[in-house]
Amino acid sequence: MKRVYAHRPVIDRETVNKYLEKVKARFAHDPCVFLSFVKLVIMYLKRENTLDDVNREVGLLFKGYAEDLIDELIYYLRVRGQ
C-alpha cells in the first residue's frame, strides 16, 4: 500500500513515547504539570486549540524551564500538521 503523504517526515510511536518520558521525567516533582501538558496536546489533536495556543499554554505551564521540550513539541506538531 502506497503512503498518501510519502513526502511527510514520519514520527514513529517510539519517538513520541521517548518524548513523553522526557517530559514526565523533567516534571517528576510535579505530576500535575505532565497531566496538564497531555491535556493540552489532546486538545490540539482534537483541533480545540491552535498551534499558537499550545505554544503559549505549554510555555506558561513549563514556566521557562523547558524551552528544549517546547521546541521539540512544536516541531512534532508542525510535522504532524503538514
PDB file of N, CA, C and O in Angstrom:
ATOM      1  N   MET A   1       0.836  -1.172   0.000  1.00  0.00           N
ATOM      2  CA  MET A   1       0.000   0.000   0.000  1.00  0.00           C
ATOM      3  C   MET A   1       0.887   1.244   0.000  1.00  0.00           C
ATOM      4  O   MET A   1       1.809   1.348   0.809  1.00  0.00           O
ATOM      5  N   LYS A   2       0.621   2.159  -0.876  1.00  0.00           N
ATOM      6  CA  LYS A   2       1.407   3.377  -1.001  1.00  0.00           C
ATOM      7  C   LYS A   2       0.944   4.408   0.029  1.00  0.00           C
ATOM      8  O   LYS A   2      -0.252   4.605   0.241  1.00  0.00           O
ATOM      9  N   ARG A   3       1.925   5.061   0.667  1.00  0.00           N
ATOM     10  CA  ARG A   3       1.592   6.128   1.604  1.00  0.00           C
ATOM     11  C   ARG A   3       1.101   7.331   0.839  1.00  0.00           C
ATOM     12  O   ARG A   3       1.725   7.758  -0.132  1.00  0.00           O
ATOM     13  N   VAL A   4      -0.014   7.876   1.273  1.00  0.00           N
ATOM     14  CA  VAL A   4      -0.595   9.041   0.613  1.00  0.00           C
ATOM     15  C   VAL A   4       0.278  10.270   0.806  1.00  0.00           C
ATOM     16  O   VAL A   4       0.421  11.088  -0.103  1.00  0.00           O
ATOM     17  N   TYR A   5       0.856  10.397   1.982  1.00  0.00           N
ATOM     18  CA  TYR A   5       1.677  11.558   2.301  1.00  0.00           C
ATOM     19  C   TYR A   5       3.145  11.145   2.402  1.00  0.00           C
ATOM     20  O   TYR A   5       3.798  11.397   3.415  1.00  0.00           O
ATOM     21  N   ALA A   6       3.646  10.524   1.373  1.00  0.00           N
ATOM     22  CA  ALA A   6       5.008   9.993   1.387  1.00  0.00           C
ATOM     23  C   ALA A   6       6.064  11.077   1.585  1.00  0.00           C
ATOM     24  O   ALA A   6       7.163  10.784   2.054  1.00  0.00           O
ATOM     25  N   HIS A   7       5.750  12.314   1.238  1.00  0.00           N
ATOM     26  CA  HIS A   7       6.720  13.408   1.371  1.00  0.00           C
ATOM     27  C   HIS A   7       6.860  13.894   2.821  1.00  0.00           C
ATOM     28  O   HIS A   7       7.816  14.600   3.142  1.00  0.00           O
ATOM     29  N   ARG A   8       5.932  13.529   3.685  1.00  0.00           N
ATOM     30  CA  ARG A   8       5.985  13.965   5.077  1.00  0.00           C
ATOM     31  C   ARG A   8       6.986  13.142   5.872  1.00  0.00           C
ATOM     32  O   ARG A   8       7.103  11.933   5.670  1.00  0.00           O
ATOM     33  N   PRO A   9       7.718  13.804   6.789  1.00  0.00           N
ATOM     34  CA  PRO A   9       8.540  13.028   7.711  1.00  0.00           C
ATOM     35  C   PRO A   9       7.622  12.198   8.614  1.00  0.00           C
ATOM     36  O   PRO A   9       6.494  12.601   8.898  1.00  0.00           O
ATOM     37  N   VAL A  10       8.097  11.071   9.049  1.00  0.00           N
ATOM     38  CA  VAL A  10       7.304  10.206   9.911  1.00  0.00           C
ATOM     39  C   VAL A  10       7.849  10.282  11.327  1.00  0.00           C
ATOM     40  O   VAL A  10       9.052  10.157  11.555  1.00  0.00           O
ATOM     41  N   ILE A  11       6.947  10.487  12.268  1.00  0.00           N
ATOM     42  CA  ILE A  11       7.322  10.454  13.675  1.00  0.00           C
ATOM     43  C   ILE A  11       6.688   9.194  14.232  1.00  0.00           C
ATOM     44  O   ILE A  11       5.469   9.094  14.371  1.00  0.00           O
ATOM     45  N   ASP A  12       7.538   8.243  14.544  1.00  0.00           N
ATOM     46  CA  ASP A  12       7.018   6.943  14.970  1.00  0.00           C
ATOM     47  C   ASP A  12       6.641   6.945  16.449  1.00  0.00           C
ATOM     48  O   ASP A  12       6.964   7.867  17.198  1.00  0.00           O
ATOM     49  N   ARG A  13       5.960   5.901  16.833  1.00  0.00           N
ATOM     50  CA  ARG A  13       5.455   5.762  18.202  1.00  0.00           C
ATOM     51  C   ARG A  13       6.597   5.785  19.221  1.00  0.00           C
ATOM     52  O   ARG A  13       6.449   6.354  20.302  1.00  0.00           O
ATOM     53  N   GLU A  14       7.713   5.182  18.890  1.00  0.00           N
ATOM     54  CA  GLU A  14       8.856   5.151  19.805  1.00  0.00           C
ATOM     55  C   GLU A  14       9.375   6.563  20.086  1.00  0.00           C
ATOM     56  O   GLU A  14       9.701   6.893  21.227  1.00  0.00           O
ATOM     57  N   THR A  15       9.450   7.386  19.052  1.00  0.00           N
ATOM     58  CA  THR A  15       9.896   8.770  19.216  1.00  0.00           C
ATOM     59  C   THR A  15       8.935   9.539  20.123  1.00  0.00           C
ATOM     60  O   THR A  15       9.362  10.279  21.009  1.00  0.00           O
ATOM     61  N   VAL A  16       7.656   9.359  19.895  1.00  0.00           N
ATOM     62  CA  VAL A  16       6.643  10.025  20.715  1.00  0.00           C
ATOM     63  C   VAL A  16       6.760   9.561  22.171  1.00  0.00           C
ATOM     64  O   VAL A  16       6.739  10.380  23.090  1.00  0.00           O
ATOM     65  N   ASN A  17       6.881   8.266  22.373  1.00  0.00           N
ATOM     66  CA  ASN A  17       6.994   7.736  23.733  1.00  0.00           C
ATOM     67  C   ASN A  17       8.243   8.256  24.447  1.00  0.00           C
ATOM     68  O   ASN A  17       8.195   8.576  25.634  1.00  0.00           O
ATOM     69  N   LYS A  18       9.355   8.337  23.726  1.00  0.00           N
ATOM     70  CA  LYS A  18      10.593   8.868  24.324  1.00  0.00           C
ATOM     71  C   LYS A  18      10.403  10.333  24.732  1.00  0.00           C
ATOM     72  O   LYS A  18      10.854  10.759  25.795  1.00  0.00           O
ATOM     73  N   TYR A  19       9.731  11.085  23.872  1.00  0.00           N
ATOM     74  CA  TYR A  19       9.481  12.496  24.182  1.00  0.00           C
ATOM     75  C   TYR A  19       8.594  12.621  25.428  1.00  0.00           C
ATOM     76  O   TYR A  19       8.883  13.417  26.321  1.00  0.00           O
ATOM     77  N   LEU A  20       7.532  11.844  25.482  1.00  0.00           N
ATOM     78  CA  LEU A  20       6.640  11.895  26.639  1.00  0.00           C
ATOM     79  C   LEU A  20       7.366  11.492  27.924  1.00  0.00           C
ATOM     80  O   LEU A  20       7.139  12.085  28.979  1.00  0.00           O
ATOM     81  N   GLU A  21       8.223  10.501  27.836  1.00  0.00           N
ATOM     82  CA  GLU A  21       9.005  10.092  29.007  1.00  0.00           C
ATOM     83  C   GLU A  21       9.955  11.202  29.451  1.00  0.00           C
ATOM     84  O   GLU A  21      10.185  11.394  30.645  1.00  0.00           O
ATOM     85  N   LYS A  22      10.503  11.929  28.482  1.00  0.00           N
ATOM     86  CA  LYS A  22      11.391  13.051  28.794  1.00  0.00           C
ATOM     87  C   LYS A  22      10.628  14.136  29.561  1.00  0.00           C
ATOM     88  O   LYS A  22      11.122  14.668  30.555  1.00  0.00           O
ATOM     89  N   VAL A  23       9.430  14.454  29.091  1.00  0.00           N
ATOM     90  CA  VAL A  23       8.605  15.462  29.760  1.00  0.00           C
ATOM     91  C   VAL A  23       8.237  14.975  31.164  1.00  0.00           C
ATOM     92  O   VAL A  23       8.337  15.725  32.135  1.00  0.00           O
ATOM     93  N   LYS A  24       7.820  13.738  31.257  1.00  0.00           N
ATOM     94  CA  LYS A  24       7.419  13.166  32.548  1.00  0.00           C
ATOM     95  C   LYS A  24       8.582  13.195  33.541  1.00  0.00           C
ATOM     96  O   LYS A  24       8.395  13.540  34.708  1.00  0.00           O
ATOM     97  N   ALA A  25       9.773  12.838  33.084  1.00  0.00           N
ATOM     98  CA  ALA A  25      10.950  12.834  33.957  1.00  0.00           C
ATOM     99  C   ALA A  25      11.324  14.245  34.399  1.00  0.00           C
ATOM    100  O   ALA A  25      11.685  14.471  35.554  1.00  0.00           O
ATOM    101  N   ARG A  26      11.233  15.188  33.467  1.00  0.00           N
ATOM    102  CA  ARG A  26      11.617  16.567  33.789  1.00  0.00           C
ATOM    103  C   ARG A  26      10.717  17.150  34.877  1.00  0.00           C
ATOM    104  O   ARG A  26      11.164  17.948  35.701  1.00  0.00           O
ATOM    105  N   PHE A  27       9.458  16.748  34.874  1.00  0.00           N
ATOM    106  CA  PHE A  27       8.498  17.293  35.833  1.00  0.00           C
ATOM    107  C   PHE A  27       8.031  16.235  36.838  1.00  0.00           C
ATOM    108  O   PHE A  27       6.899  16.279  37.320  1.00  0.00           O
ATOM    109  N   ALA A  28       8.912  15.291  37.144  1.00  0.00           N
ATOM    110  CA  ALA A  28       8.582  14.227  38.100  1.00  0.00           C
ATOM    111  C   ALA A  28       8.212  14.799  39.469  1.00  0.00           C
ATOM    112  O   ALA A  28       7.429  14.201  40.208  1.00  0.00           O
ATOM    113  N   HIS A  29       8.776  15.951  39.797  1.00  0.00           N
ATOM    114  CA  HIS A  29       8.493  16.594  41.080  1.00  0.00           C
ATOM    115  C   HIS A  29       7.090  17.193  41.139  1.00  0.00           C
ATOM    116  O   HIS A  29       6.592  17.507  42.220  1.00  0.00           O
ATOM    117  N   ASP A  30       6.444  17.355  39.965  1.00  0.00           N
ATOM    118  CA  ASP A  30       5.107  17.952  39.900  1.00  0.00           C
ATOM    119  C   ASP A  30       4.287  17.242  38.824  1.00  0.00           C
ATOM    120  O   ASP A  30       4.188  17.738  37.701  1.00  0.00           O
ATOM    121  N   PRO A  31       3.702  16.099  39.147  1.00  0.00           N
ATOM    122  CA  PRO A  31       2.970  15.303  38.150  1.00  0.00           C
ATOM    123  C   PRO A  31       1.803  16.052  37.503  1.00  0.00           C
ATOM    124  O   PRO A  31       1.385  15.705  36.398  1.00  0.00           O
ATOM    125  N   CYS A  32       1.285  17.056  38.168  1.00  0.00           N
ATOM    126  CA  CYS A  32       0.176  17.829  37.599  1.00  0.00           C
ATOM    127  C   CYS A  32       0.609  18.541  36.314  1.00  0.00           C
ATOM    128  O   CYS A  32      -0.198  18.732  35.404  1.00  0.00           O
ATOM    129  N   VAL A  33       1.873  18.929  36.245  1.00  0.00           N
ATOM    130  CA  VAL A  33       2.378  19.588  35.035  1.00  0.00           C
ATOM    131  C   VAL A  33       2.293  18.619  33.857  1.00  0.00           C
ATOM    132  O   VAL A  33       1.840  18.994  32.775  1.00  0.00           O
ATOM    133  N   PHE A  34       2.723  17.388  34.062  1.00  0.00           N
ATOM    134  CA  PHE A  34       2.679  16.403  32.986  1.00  0.00           C
ATOM    135  C   PHE A  34       1.237  16.142  32.554  1.00  0.00           C
ATOM    136  O   PHE A  34       0.954  16.098  31.357  1.00  0.00           O
ATOM    137  N   LEU A  35       0.340  15.972  33.491  1.00  0.00           N
ATOM    138  CA  LEU A  35      -1.060  15.706  33.149  1.00  0.00           C
ATOM    139  C   LEU A  35      -1.685  16.883  32.404  1.00  0.00           C
ATOM    140  O   LEU A  35      -2.436  16.684  31.448  1.00  0.00           O
ATOM    141  N   SER A  36      -1.386  18.089  32.827  1.00  0.00           N
ATOM    142  CA  SER A  36      -1.895  19.284  32.138  1.00  0.00           C
ATOM    143  C   SER A  36      -1.326  19.368  30.723  1.00  0.00           C
ATOM    144  O   SER A  36      -2.025  19.734  29.779  1.00  0.00           O
ATOM    145  N   PHE A  37      -0.053  19.024  30.597  1.00  0.00           N
ATOM    146  CA  PHE A  37       0.594  19.015  29.288  1.00  0.00           C
ATOM    147  C   PHE A  37      -0.115  18.044  28.342  1.00  0.00           C
ATOM    148  O   PHE A  37      -0.414  18.391  27.200  1.00  0.00           O
ATOM    149  N   VAL A  38      -0.377  16.843  28.818  1.00  0.00           N
ATOM    150  CA  VAL A  38      -1.053  15.838  27.989  1.00  0.00           C
ATOM    151  C   VAL A  38      -2.436  16.339  27.576  1.00  0.00           C
ATOM    152  O   VAL A  38      -2.843  16.145  26.430  1.00  0.00           O
ATOM    153  N   LYS A  39      -3.149  16.971  28.479  1.00  0.00           N
ATOM    154  CA  LYS A  39      -4.476  17.507  28.154  1.00  0.00           C
ATOM    155  C   LYS A  39      -4.383  18.572  27.057  1.00  0.00           C
ATOM    156  O   LYS A  39      -5.216  18.607  26.151  1.00  0.00           O
ATOM    157  N   LEU A  40      -3.372  19.437  27.142  1.00  0.00           N
ATOM    158  CA  LEU A  40      -3.190  20.474  26.118  1.00  0.00           C
ATOM    159  C   LEU A  40      -2.925  19.862  24.748  1.00  0.00           C
ATOM    160  O   LEU A  40      -3.477  20.312  23.744  1.00  0.00           O
ATOM    161  N   VAL A  41      -2.090  18.847  24.710  1.00  0.00           N
ATOM    162  CA  VAL A  41      -1.779  18.200  23.435  1.00  0.00           C
ATOM    163  C   VAL A  41      -3.023  17.502  22.880  1.00  0.00           C
ATOM    164  O   VAL A  41      -3.282  17.563  21.678  1.00  0.00           O
ATOM    165  N   ILE A  42      -3.777  16.854  23.732  1.00  0.00           N
ATOM    166  CA  ILE A  42      -5.003  16.193  23.279  1.00  0.00           C
ATOM    167  C   ILE A  42      -5.978  17.214  22.714  1.00  0.00           C
ATOM    168  O   ILE A  42      -6.615  16.965  21.691  1.00  0.00           O
ATOM    169  N   MET A  43      -6.099  18.356  23.372  1.00  0.00           N
ATOM    170  CA  MET A  43      -6.984  19.411  22.865  1.00  0.00           C
ATOM    171  C   MET A  43      -6.534  19.877  21.478  1.00  0.00           C
ATOM    172  O   MET A  43      -7.360  20.138  20.604  1.00  0.00           O
ATOM    173  N   TYR A  44      -5.217  19.977  21.286  1.00  0.00           N
ATOM    174  CA  TYR A  44      -4.704  20.359  19.966  1.00  0.00           C
ATOM    175  C   TYR A  44      -5.032  19.286  18.934  1.00  0.00           C
ATOM    176  O   TYR A  44      -5.467  19.602  17.827  1.00  0.00           O
ATOM    177  N   LEU A  45      -4.829  18.044  19.285  1.00  0.00           N
ATOM    178  CA  LEU A  45      -5.082  16.955  18.343  1.00  0.00           C
ATOM    179  C   LEU A  45      -6.565  16.863  17.975  1.00  0.00           C
ATOM    180  O   LEU A  45      -6.914  16.411  16.885  1.00  0.00           O
ATOM    181  N   LYS A  46      -7.422  17.291  18.886  1.00  0.00           N
ATOM    182  CA  LYS A  46      -8.865  17.325  18.609  1.00  0.00           C
ATOM    183  C   LYS A  46      -9.272  18.623  17.915  1.00  0.00           C
ATOM    184  O   LYS A  46     -10.451  18.869  17.659  1.00  0.00           O
ATOM    185  N   ARG A  47      -8.266  19.447  17.618  1.00  0.00           N
ATOM    186  CA  ARG A  47      -8.453  20.740  16.961  1.00  0.00           C
ATOM    187  C   ARG A  47      -9.272  21.728  17.799  1.00  0.00           C
ATOM    188  O   ARG A  47      -9.987  22.573  17.259  1.00  0.00           O
ATOM    189  N   GLU A  48      -9.157  21.610  19.114  1.00  0.00           N
ATOM    190  CA  GLU A  48      -9.807  22.551  20.023  1.00  0.00           C
ATOM    191  C   GLU A  48      -8.894  23.736  20.317  1.00  0.00           C
ATOM    192  O   GLU A  48      -9.347  24.759  20.830  1.00  0.00           O
ATOM    193  N   ASN A  49      -7.611  23.601  19.993  1.00  0.00           N
ATOM    194  CA  ASN A  49      -6.610  24.654  20.173  1.00  0.00           C
ATOM    195  C   ASN A  49      -5.765  24.752  18.914  1.00  0.00           C
ATOM    196  O   ASN A  49      -5.624  23.786  18.166  1.00  0.00           O
ATOM    197  N   THR A  50      -5.204  25.942  18.693  1.00  0.00           N
ATOM    198  CA  THR A  50      -4.271  26.117  17.586  1.00  0.00           C
ATOM    199  C   THR A  50      -2.855  25.819  18.067  1.00  0.00           C
ATOM    200  O   THR A  50      -2.607  25.677  19.265  1.00  0.00           O
ATOM    201  N   LEU A  51      -1.940  25.729  17.121  1.00  0.00           N
ATOM    202  CA  LEU A  51      -0.533  25.526  17.468  1.00  0.00           C
ATOM    203  C   LEU A  51      -0.024  26.690  18.320  1.00  0.00           C
ATOM    204  O   LEU A  51       0.746  26.483  19.259  1.00  0.00           O
ATOM    205  N   ASP A  52      -0.449  27.903  17.998  1.00  0.00           N
ATOM    206  CA  ASP A  52      -0.047  29.065  18.799  1.00  0.00           C
ATOM    207  C   ASP A  52      -0.579  28.963  20.228  1.00  0.00           C
ATOM    208  O   ASP A  52       0.120  29.301  21.183  1.00  0.00           O
ATOM    209  N   ASP A  53      -1.824  28.492  20.365  1.00  0.00           N
ATOM    210  CA  ASP A  53      -2.396  28.304  21.704  1.00  0.00           C
ATOM    211  C   ASP A  53      -1.565  27.315  22.511  1.00  0.00           C
ATOM    212  O   ASP A  53      -1.247  27.561  23.674  1.00  0.00           O
ATOM    213  N   VAL A  54      -1.218  26.201  21.885  1.00  0.00           N
ATOM    214  CA  VAL A  54      -0.436  25.172  22.562  1.00  0.00           C
ATOM    215  C   VAL A  54       0.922  25.725  22.962  1.00  0.00           C
ATOM    216  O   VAL A  54       1.374  25.513  24.087  1.00  0.00           O
ATOM    217  N   ASN A  55       1.567  26.424  22.059  1.00  0.00           N
ATOM    218  CA  ASN A  55       2.885  27.008  22.337  1.00  0.00           C
ATOM    219  C   ASN A  55       2.806  27.949  23.542  1.00  0.00           C
ATOM    220  O   ASN A  55       3.644  27.886  24.441  1.00  0.00           O
ATOM    221  N   ARG A  56       1.811  28.806  23.553  1.00  0.00           N
ATOM    222  CA  ARG A  56       1.651  29.766  24.650  1.00  0.00           C
ATOM    223  C   ARG A  56       1.340  29.051  25.972  1.00  0.00           C
ATOM    224  O   ARG A  56       1.971  29.325  26.992  1.00  0.00           O
ATOM    225  N   GLU A  57       0.374  28.143  25.947  1.00  0.00           N
ATOM    226  CA  GLU A  57      -0.048  27.456  27.164  1.00  0.00           C
ATOM    227  C   GLU A  57       1.041  26.549  27.734  1.00  0.00           C
ATOM    228  O   GLU A  57       1.243  26.504  28.947  1.00  0.00           O
ATOM    229  N   VAL A  58       1.737  25.832  26.865  1.00  0.00           N
ATOM    230  CA  VAL A  58       2.823  24.963  27.333  1.00  0.00           C
ATOM    231  C   VAL A  58       3.961  25.831  27.875  1.00  0.00           C
ATOM    232  O   VAL A  58       4.600  25.466  28.861  1.00  0.00           O
ATOM    233  N   GLY A  59       4.215  26.971  27.242  1.00  0.00           N
ATOM    234  CA  GLY A  59       5.232  27.895  27.747  1.00  0.00           C
ATOM    235  C   GLY A  59       4.913  28.366  29.158  1.00  0.00           C
ATOM    236  O   GLY A  59       5.798  28.438  30.011  1.00  0.00           O
ATOM    237  N   LEU A  60       3.650  28.684  29.401  1.00  0.00           N
ATOM    238  CA  LEU A  60       3.235  29.088  30.746  1.00  0.00           C
ATOM    239  C   LEU A  60       3.323  27.916  31.718  1.00  0.00           C
ATOM    240  O   LEU A  60       3.762  28.075  32.857  1.00  0.00           O
ATOM    241  N   LEU A  61       2.912  26.765  31.269  1.00  0.00           N
ATOM    242  CA  LEU A  61       2.926  25.580  32.115  1.00  0.00           C
ATOM    243  C   LEU A  61       4.343  25.191  32.523  1.00  0.00           C
ATOM    244  O   LEU A  61       4.591  24.845  33.678  1.00  0.00           O
ATOM    245  N   PHE A  62       5.263  25.249  31.577  1.00  0.00           N
ATOM    246  CA  PHE A  62       6.648  24.866  31.847  1.00  0.00           C
ATOM    247  C   PHE A  62       7.450  25.999  32.488  1.00  0.00           C
ATOM    248  O   PHE A  62       8.570  25.776  32.947  1.00  0.00           O
ATOM    249  N   LYS A  63       6.896  27.196  32.525  1.00  0.00           N
ATOM    250  CA  LYS A  63       7.485  28.354  33.207  1.00  0.00           C
ATOM    251  C   LYS A  63       8.923  28.641  32.806  1.00  0.00           C
ATOM    252  O   LYS A  63       9.733  29.029  33.648  1.00  0.00           O
ATOM    253  N   GLY A  64       9.249  28.459  31.547  1.00  0.00           N
ATOM    254  CA  GLY A  64      10.584  28.779  31.063  1.00  0.00           C
ATOM    255  C   GLY A  64      11.667  27.788  31.441  1.00  0.00           C
ATOM    256  O   GLY A  64      12.842  28.036  31.171  1.00  0.00           O
ATOM    257  N   TYR A  65      11.308  26.670  32.058  1.00  0.00           N
ATOM    258  CA  TYR A  65      12.298  25.684  32.496  1.00  0.00           C
ATOM    259  C   TYR A  65      12.545  24.583  31.479  1.00  0.00           C
ATOM    260  O   TYR A  65      13.365  23.694  31.711  1.00  0.00           O
ATOM    261  N   ALA A  66      11.849  24.635  30.364  1.00  0.00           N
ATOM    262  CA  ALA A  66      11.970  23.514  29.428  1.00  0.00           C
ATOM    263  C   ALA A  66      11.809  23.980  27.984  1.00  0.00           C
ATOM    264  O   ALA A  66      11.022  23.415  27.225  1.00  0.00           O
ATOM    265  N   GLU A  67      12.552  25.002  27.618  1.00  0.00           N
ATOM    266  CA  GLU A  67      12.464  25.514  26.243  1.00  0.00           C
ATOM    267  C   GLU A  67      12.772  24.424  25.218  1.00  0.00           C
ATOM    268  O   GLU A  67      12.171  24.389  24.145  1.00  0.00           O
ATOM    269  N   ASP A  68      13.705  23.541  25.550  1.00  0.00           N
ATOM    270  CA  ASP A  68      14.059  22.455  24.631  1.00  0.00           C
ATOM    271  C   ASP A  68      12.865  21.542  24.381  1.00  0.00           C
ATOM    272  O   ASP A  68      12.651  21.090  23.256  1.00  0.00           O
ATOM    273  N   LEU A  69      12.090  21.270  25.424  1.00  0.00           N
ATOM    274  CA  LEU A  69      10.911  20.419  25.269  1.00  0.00           C
ATOM    275  C   LEU A  69       9.820  21.117  24.464  1.00  0.00           C
ATOM    276  O   LEU A  69       9.107  20.478  23.690  1.00  0.00           O
ATOM    277  N   ILE A  70       9.695  22.411  24.645  1.00  0.00           N
ATOM    278  CA  ILE A  70       8.707  23.175  23.883  1.00  0.00           C
ATOM    279  C   ILE A  70       9.083  23.174  22.407  1.00  0.00           C
ATOM    280  O   ILE A  70       8.234  22.941  21.546  1.00  0.00           O
ATOM    281  N   ASP A  71      10.348  23.432  22.117  1.00  0.00           N
ATOM    282  CA  ASP A  71      10.811  23.432  20.722  1.00  0.00           C
ATOM    283  C   ASP A  71      10.563  22.079  20.061  1.00  0.00           C
ATOM    284  O   ASP A  71      10.123  22.008  18.914  1.00  0.00           O
ATOM    285  N   GLU A  72      10.849  21.017  20.792  1.00  0.00           N
ATOM    286  CA  GLU A  72      10.655  19.669  20.262  1.00  0.00           C
ATOM    287  C   GLU A  72       9.174  19.395  20.005  1.00  0.00           C
ATOM    288  O   GLU A  72       8.813  18.818  18.980  1.00  0.00           O
ATOM    289  N   LEU A  73       8.324  19.811  20.936  1.00  0.00           N
ATOM    290  CA  LEU A  73       6.884  19.622  20.777  1.00  0.00           C
ATOM    291  C   LEU A  73       6.368  20.353  19.542  1.00  0.00           C
ATOM    292  O   LEU A  73       5.626  19.783  18.743  1.00  0.00           O
ATOM    293  N   ILE A  74       6.760  21.603  19.389  1.00  0.00           N
ATOM    294  CA  ILE A  74       6.289  22.394  18.247  1.00  0.00           C
ATOM    295  C   ILE A  74       6.760  21.751  16.948  1.00  0.00           C
ATOM    296  O   ILE A  74       6.010  21.709  15.972  1.00  0.00           O
ATOM    297  N   TYR A  75       7.977  21.256  16.924  1.00  0.00           N
ATOM    298  CA  TYR A  75       8.462  20.561  15.730  1.00  0.00           C
ATOM    299  C   TYR A  75       7.568  19.368  15.404  1.00  0.00           C
ATOM    300  O   TYR A  75       7.126  19.209  14.266  1.00  0.00           O
ATOM    301  N   TYR A  76       7.305  18.534  16.401  1.00  0.00           N
ATOM    302  CA  TYR A  76       6.482  17.340  16.177  1.00  0.00           C
ATOM    303  C   TYR A  76       5.079  17.708  15.703  1.00  0.00           C
ATOM    304  O   TYR A  76       4.539  17.077  14.793  1.00  0.00           O
ATOM    305  N   LEU A  77       4.497  18.723  16.319  1.00  0.00           N
ATOM    306  CA  LEU A  77       3.135  19.108  15.933  1.00  0.00           C
ATOM    307  C   LEU A  77       3.100  19.708  14.537  1.00  0.00           C
ATOM    308  O   LEU A  77       2.145  19.491  13.791  1.00  0.00           O
ATOM    309  N   ARG A  78       4.135  20.464  14.179  1.00  0.00           N
ATOM    310  CA  ARG A  78       4.193  21.016  12.820  1.00  0.00           C
ATOM    311  C   ARG A  78       4.347  19.914  11.779  1.00  0.00           C
ATOM    312  O   ARG A  78       3.696  19.948  10.735  1.00  0.00           O
ATOM    313  N   VAL A  79       5.205  18.938  12.058  1.00  0.00           N
ATOM    314  CA  VAL A  79       5.402  17.815  11.134  1.00  0.00           C
ATOM    315  C   VAL A  79       4.077  17.073  10.963  1.00  0.00           C
ATOM    316  O   VAL A  79       3.695  16.709   9.850  1.00  0.00           O
ATOM    317  N   ARG A  80       3.395  16.859  12.064  1.00  0.00           N
ATOM    318  CA  ARG A  80       2.119  16.153  12.017  1.00  0.00           C
ATOM    319  C   ARG A  80       1.089  16.927  11.196  1.00  0.00           C
ATOM    320  O   ARG A  80       0.272  16.334  10.492  1.00  0.00           O
ATOM    321  N   GLY A  81       1.136  18.241  11.293  1.00  0.00           N
ATOM    322  CA  GLY A  81       0.133  19.058  10.634  1.00  0.00           C
ATOM    323  C   GLY A  81       0.431  19.441   9.201  1.00  0.00           C
ATOM    324  O   GLY A  81      -0.378  20.113   8.562  1.00  0.00           O
ATOM    325  N   GLN A  82       1.577  19.026   8.681  1.00  0.00           N
ATOM    326  CA  GLN A  82       1.947  19.405   7.304  1.00  0.00           C
ATOM    327  C   GLN A  82       0.948  18.902   6.306  1.00  0.00           C
ATOM    328  O   GLN A  82       1.104  19.130   5.107  1.00  0.00           O
TER     329      GLN A  82
END
